[in-house]
Amino acid sequence: MGKAKTKKQGKNWKKFWKLGVDDFNTQFFGISKDAELTATEGYHIYNLNDLAHKYGTPLQVVFPFIIEDRLKDLIGYFQAYMKIYGYKGKFFYHYPMKVNQNKEFILPLLSEGANLEATSANELWIVKKLWEEEKFNSKIRVLCNGPKTDQYLDLIEELRGKGMNIVPILESMEEVERLSKYRGDIGVRVDLNVKTDSHWDKKFDRFGLSEKDALGLSKMKNLKIMHYHMGSQIKTQKSIFEGVRYGFGLYTELQKTHPNLDTMDIGGGFGVPYEKKKFYTAKGVSSKIIKMLKGMADKAGIKHPNLVVEWGQYVVAPAEITIYKVLYKKIIPKANAKAWYIVDGSFMNDLKDTWAIHQKYHTIPVNNMQDPLKTAWLAGSTCDSDDKYTAGGNYILLPKLKEGQDQLVAILDTGAYQDGLASHHCLLSAPMKIVAQDGTIKIVRKRENAEAIGKLFGWNGDHK
Ligand SMILES: *Cc1c(COP(=O)(O)O)cnc(C)c1O
């Protein structure tokens, strides 16, 4: 971008802030007549400026209806295209738990028909807990990825013994041996030899079996699923299709040795238009995937595979926003932005990907949305010079600060990955978390006080 200058958003604020657009996942967000950010669930309207003033900042607001809406649509697309193209396989959505393990995310997903994918013994423990509380239908299938520790394997066996549908996915040759007596269905993860345009450096992938090892496996009657995962936030749909095309070739080869293999799991990776620029769509991509699979299976003369999709951040990222208050500004002489806006939370702690992979998010004002704008860099409240957002590069446009009036800032699409990665640098408190649903607000994580955080570091009363 060019030199810093004040910009005006003109009359059409909603358009300027890219709200109300399906393709940007902002269709539920709008602006009140007082120029404040709103979220709309049916006939309920939440004013986020009011909520932030009532509950304080930093604040994370979770919208379960957005999760439900997105999953319903996604399952709907695949099922509709299977019907349209005469596809005989079945569709299964498996939610990758690592994307967000909060109860407020997982329960709505389960109620909309999600199956699960777990990565560790502790994630699988959540499944056990749900089962014990009778919140888990025994038809829900759980795929178990990741390296299998003894504790993880024991839990897999335990849950299968209770009659649950638990499918370990072979992650290494070592696991082939250890799972050889497993009595339920099994899957295998293969490290596809395909280049993907995502953040992930495929050159040094350590996940799954190599193609050669996978093809060398001896016959397994309970091998049902071939799984691959190409990386997250894949930039182009071409990469997704390339994975499907290449993966299908491997699937047909594997099926020659393992006659019961009937399911292809194409993993996660579907991107989110975080920056509100033109992006590929789930509708278009699902149509093409089914069309491709049908064509390839018919040509190869094999049954249409059942299809598993594990698109995680696509489903949950837009269901949470994070709100900070600007504490004060500091003028920056001669830079791309006019001022630092220092906020009352931390990018490094609460939105780790801003630091770790320089993830960009759509950042907008919560109030004063029609005011004259200023170019700003954002900084968090830790003492760390890395605790910043866009600083050094582009700038954010935010309202000029007004004497005696708080300025609040919302970061959209923060529902994926950030909670699991969050930390307590400088012992700052994590944001309070509230849930907005059916017109009511519930506090689901209180604001941490000093005592709660101190405990995490051993300051729990006995200081010898
Ligand atoms: C991380 C992961 C996913 C989810 O990836 P997204 O980019 O969030 O869609 C799915 N499957 C596996 C095996 C993963 O490791």
The ligand as a Gaussian input file, in Angstrom:
#p B3LYP/6-31G(d) Opt

LIG

0 1
 C       -5.566000     -30.306000      11.105000
 C       -6.253000     -31.418000      10.438000
 C       -7.501000     -31.219000       9.832000
 C       -8.182000     -29.886000       9.761000
 O       -7.550000     -29.004000       8.897000
 P       -8.289000     -27.656000       8.474000
 O       -7.251000     -26.893000       7.753000
 O       -8.722000     -26.967000       9.723000
 O       -9.433000     -28.011000       7.615000
 C       -8.133000     -32.314000       9.278000
 N       -7.561000     -33.536000       9.298000
 C       -6.351000     -33.757000       9.855000
 C       -5.786000     -35.113000       9.846000
 C       -5.658000     -32.713000      10.448000
 O       -4.456000     -32.944000      10.984000

